[in-house]
């Protein structure tokens, strides 16, 4: 990579942590911000660049979360910032449904080029990943004339009413918010580390799910199968090889729309443009967000032109969907990803991670599994001697890392997974430093 950083790429904690300015902001927040919005880090950012976040007290933290896989190209990427500023100076909004603009069309064309498959594709843009998922299901239902939707164990698809129903984990995402949308069915996921039969293949795990769908729903009643090619909030679960291709094959046989939720895994995060690419899966529809626009709020669906065109005019859209400033950010971010070969950089991060993590796993019995692709990586912690999840240990490790200036995120159905999502522009030295901090925290607590 040829990157010039604006901020010093160093980890630094000065004095008390959190500092007095962050503490004062926390007091203001408690009086003004709803308690339902939680933050995992108790400091307030004022600057960010490359792999660091600077807080109001001058501390410099290593960012291994990327705002949950959003700031893939960095949180203040100069190409993105320039494109956003230029577009904002021209116009910030007209509403594409009223007075359209070229950027929207250009981004749709670019995504048709980048997403899997050579078939005719079209796109439509929204604001959040949840909106993208909702609209993918709308398209599938109207295109097929069916209602049933299949999601999987450990899935996360969003926080709106329909997407809460698709999401597997009750707390904190669903509990108390019902009734949820009907006609949603949940099937067993391929989770190699936690399979009762450790020798089950990906294809066999897919056949298990297919049999359940046939018996419980009927293939001719299913509008869509939606799945994350690598599950995010559920624990960065990489299904066994063959699982996704067999599901996609069966969906095609049954006339079911196969939706790949690439909201967290897309845009170079896994070392390919999309996680579906790793096994040559060609989804009917992809849902996209997070890393798409360098931090600007944007999401979309890209899929078979015949499917998207099955919706009547006016059936898709939204006031802010495909906002011109966000679209400009997306075009610039994608151009930067291509220029800097961030797919290659993600694979370099993956290699560095496994070179560090595999010897550690052999030495630490509580480290049950290391997994992931590219810069979407995870460590699952268990109680030694078995596979019982150890969420308490995971929390302690994360807290120790934060105290040393390294921001990491936890996830997993059982709360026992540390996930690493560094910006792909993080430097080797800073990455190595943060992994050393993480290793010290693991050894101290496990």
N, C-alpha and C positions, 0 to 999 in steps of 0.2 A: 504494500500500500504506500501511496505517496500522499501523506496527510500532514498538514501543518495545523497544529493545535493552537487554539487561542488561549486556553488556560493551561497552567502547569499540570501535567499528568502525574500527580503525586497524591498519596493518601496522607491526610494530616488532621489530627484532632488537637485543638488548643483549649486547655482548661477544662472546665466542667462540660459534661455532655449529657443531655442537651444544654446548650448555652443559655444565657439570660434572655437574649432576644427571642429565641425560639420558645422559651418558657412563657414570655410575655404574650407572644402570638397565640400560644395554646390557651391562655386565659381568655383572650378575646374570642377565640374560636368557640370555646365552651358556651359563650353567651349568644353566639350568632349563627352557628352552623348546626344543623340537625345531628343528633347523636347517632342516627343510623348510618351516617357516612363515617367509616372508620379509616384510619391511616396506620400503616405498619411501622412507619418511621417517625419519631417525635421531633423532627427538625423541619425547618421551613427553608425551601430552596430560593436562592436569588440568582444563580447562574449555573450553567451546565455546558460541558463541551467534551467531546471525545468520550472517555470512560469515567469522567468525574462529575459530581454534583457538589456545588459550593452552597453552604447554608448561610443564614443571616448572621451567624456568629463567626464566619470565616473558616469553618471546618470544611475540609475537602474529602468527600466520601467517594469510594469506588462504587460505581453503579453496575451491579450484576443483575439488574432487573429490567432495565430499559423501559420503565413505565409500563410494565407487563408487555414486553415484546413490541413496543411502539417505536422507540427511538433507535431503530436499527442503524440508521445512518448518522446517529448522534443527535443530541437534543438541540443543537444550534448549528446544524449543517449549513455552511455558507451558501451552497447552491440552492438549498431549499429556502433559506431566509431571503435571498435575493429575488427568487421567483415569487415568493409570497408578497414581498414589498412592492415589486413591480405591478403585480396584479391588483393589489389593494389600492394602489395609486390610480388605477384605471377605473375599476368598479369592484365593490365587494359583494354585490348581490343584484341579480335581476329576477331570479327564479327561472330555472331551465324550462319549467312548464309554461312560462309566460314569454320571456324573451331569451331564447337559447344562445349559446356561445360555443366557440370552436373547441375550447379546452376540454369540455365534456366529451365531445365526439372524438377528439384525439386520444384521450385516455381510454375510451372504450375500444378504439382500434388497437392501442398498444397492449391492452390486456388480452384481447383476442389473439394477439401474436404470442404472448408469453405463457398463457395457460395451456394445460395439456390438451392434445388433440388437434387435428387439422381440419375439422369440420367447421361449417359456418357457425359463428358465435355472435351474440349480442350481449350488451351490458346495461345495467341501470344502477344508479348511485344513490346512497343514503348517507346517514351520519354515524351510525354505530353498528357494531357487530350483531347485536340483537335485531336491529332493523333488517339487516341483510338476511339473517336466518328466517325471520318472519316472512319476508317477501319471497324467499326461495320456496317456502312451504305453500304460499299463496299460488305461485306459479305452478308447482307440482299438482296441486289440487285441481286447479282449473284446466290444466293440460290433460290430466288423466280422468277427470270426472269422479275421482275417488276421494276418500277422506282420511283413511288411516295413515298415521305417520309412525315410523319406527326409529327409536333412538337406542342408545346402548348404556349398559352399566358404566358408571364413572364419568359419564358425559357431562360437559358444560357447554351450554349454547346461549346463555344470556339471562337477563333479569326481567324482561317483559312477561306478560301473562303467558303467551304461548311458549316462549323460550324457557321460562321457569318450568313448565311442564316437561320440556325436553331435557332439561338439566336433571341429573341424577341425585345430587346431594341435597338433602333437605335444609340443613342449617349451614350457613346463614341465608341461603338463597331463596328457599321456598316456604319455610315454616311460618304459618300464620297468615299467608298471603292468598289463600284459596278463596273460592274454588278456581281450579286451574282449567286450562283448555282441555276439552275431551278428545277422544280418538287418538291418543298417544300411547304407544306400546313400547316396553323396554325389553331389550334382548341381551343375552350374555356377551360380554366383550372378551376378546383375546388379551389376557393379561399374563404373559408367560411366567412372571415371578410368583404369581399367586394361583396358578392352575392347580386343581386337585390332582390332575394327571399331568405331571411335568413333561411327559413325552408327547402330549397332544400337539399336532402340527397346526399351522395356521389354517390350512384348508379344512382340517377336521373341526377346528373351532368354528369356522364359518358354517360348516354343515350342521353343527349343533344349533346355531342361531337360525339357520334356514328352516330346519325341522320345526323349531318353536314357532316361527312365523307362519309356516304352512298350517300347523295344527291350531294355533291360537287366533289367527287372523284370516289367513287365506291370501295367497300371493295376488290374486285378482282384485283384492280389496285395498291394497296398499298403494297410496299415492307416492310416498317418498320414503327412502331410507336415508337418514342423515347421520354422518359419522365424522369425527375428527381423525384424520389419518395418523396423527400422533395426538393423543388426548392431552389437554392442557391442565385445567384445574384438577382433573381427576388423578393426576400424578405423573404427567409426562410419560404416559404408557405407550410404548411402541408395540403394536400388535405383531404376533408371529408372522413371518414371511408366508404369503399366500392367503392370509385372511381377507385383506382388502380386495385383491383381484377376484376371489371367488364370490364375495358378496356382490361386487359390481357385475360380474357375469350373470349371476342369478337374477339380479334386478333387471338387467336387460332382457333376459328370457321372459320375465313376468310383466314387462311394460311398466316397471317401477322407476321413478326418477331417482337416480343415485346422486345425492348431494354430499360433497366433500366440504366440511366446515374447516376452511383454511385460515380462519380469522387470526389465530395465534401462530400457526406454523408456516404461513406464507411469506413470500418476499425475502428469499435467501436465508431465512432463519435456520433451515435444516441442511443447508449446503446445496440446495436445489431451489429453483424458483418457487416450487410448491412441494409440499411433502408427498403429494400424490405421485410425483414424478419418480420417486425412488423405486416403485414397483411397476411403473408403467401404467398406472390406473388413469383412465380418462373419465372423469366424472361428467354427468349430464349438466350439473350446475356446481359452481364453486362459490362459497361465501367468503368475502374478503374484507379486511379492516386492519386495525392495529398498524403494522409496519408499512402500510400502503403509501403514507403521505408525510413521512418525516415528523410526525407529531401533530399534524393538522387533523381535525375530526372529519373522517371520511370512511365510508364503507361502500360495498357494492356486491352485486351478484353478476357473474359471467357464466354464460351457458349456451346450450344449443339454441340456435336462432329460432327454430320451430317452436321450442318450448316457451321462450320468452315472448314470442309473437302471438302465442295463444291467448294472451291477456288482452282484453278490450282496451282501447285508448282511454286513458284516464284512470285505469285500474292500478297503475304503479306510479310512484313518485312521492313527493313531499316538498314542502316549502324550501327547506335548506339542502335537500339532497343534491349532491354534486356541486356544492358551493364553489364558485369560480376560484376563490383564494385557496381552498383546500385542494382543488383539482390541480392548480398550478404547483402546489407543494408536492403532489403525487408525481406529476410528470418530472419534476426536478429530482425527486428522491429516486425514482426508477432509473433515470439517466445516470445518477451517481452510482447506483448499485452496479450498473453495467460497466461504467468507466473504471471503477475500483475492483471489479470482480469480487463482489462481496459473497458470492457463492463459494468461491475459492477460499476466502478468508474464514467463512464459517467452517469449512472443512479443516482448516489449520487449527482453529480453536478446538474442534472436536478431537483432533490428534493430540493436542497439548493436554486436554482434559483427561483422556484415557491413559496417557503416559503417566499422569499424576495419580489418577483415581484407582487404577487397577492394583498397583502395589499396596495402596492404602487399604483397599478392600480386603486384601489377604491378611493384613495385620490387625484390622479392627473388626471383631465379630459382630458388632452392632450395625455395621454397614452392610445391609443385606444385598443390595444391588446397585450398580451404577449403570445408567442407560441414557439413551437419547441419540439424536443426530445433529450434526452441525453445531450450532450454538444454542440448541434447545436440549439441555442436559439436566440429569437428575441423579440424586443420591437418595435411596430409600433406607430408612433406619428402622431396625427391629430390635427386640429384646434378644440378647445372645442365646443361641441354642435352638432357635426356631424362627418363625416368621411373624410373630405377634408384633403389630405396629407399635412404635415407641414415639408418640407425638410429643411427650414431655422432653425427651432428649432432643428432638428436632427443634423445639422452641428454644431450648437452652443454647444450642449451637448457633442459631440465628441471632439470638440476643448478644452472645459473645462477639460474633462477627461485627454487629452493628456498633458495639462499644469500641471496637478497634477501627471503625471507619469503613466497613464494607457492608453495603446494602445487598442483602439476599432475600429472596422470597421463598415461602413455604407453600405447599399445595398437597393434594392427595385426598382421596375419600376419607382416609384415616388420619390426615394431618401429619403424616410422618415422612414427607418428601421435601427435600430442599431442591429447588429448581434454579438453574443458572441460565440467565438470558442476557448476557452482556451485549452492549452495542457492538456491532461488527467492526466498528472503527476503533475499538479498544486496542492499545498497544501491547506488545508481548510482555514488556517489563511490568506494566500495571496489572495485567492478567496474572502473571506469576506471583506478584506480591499478594494479590487478593486470594489466590489459591493457598498460599502459605498461611495466611490468616485463618482461612477456613479449616485447613488441616490442623492447625494448633487448637482451634476450638473443638474440633472433633476428638482429638486425642485427649484434651483436658476433661471432656465430659463423658466420653464413651469408655 
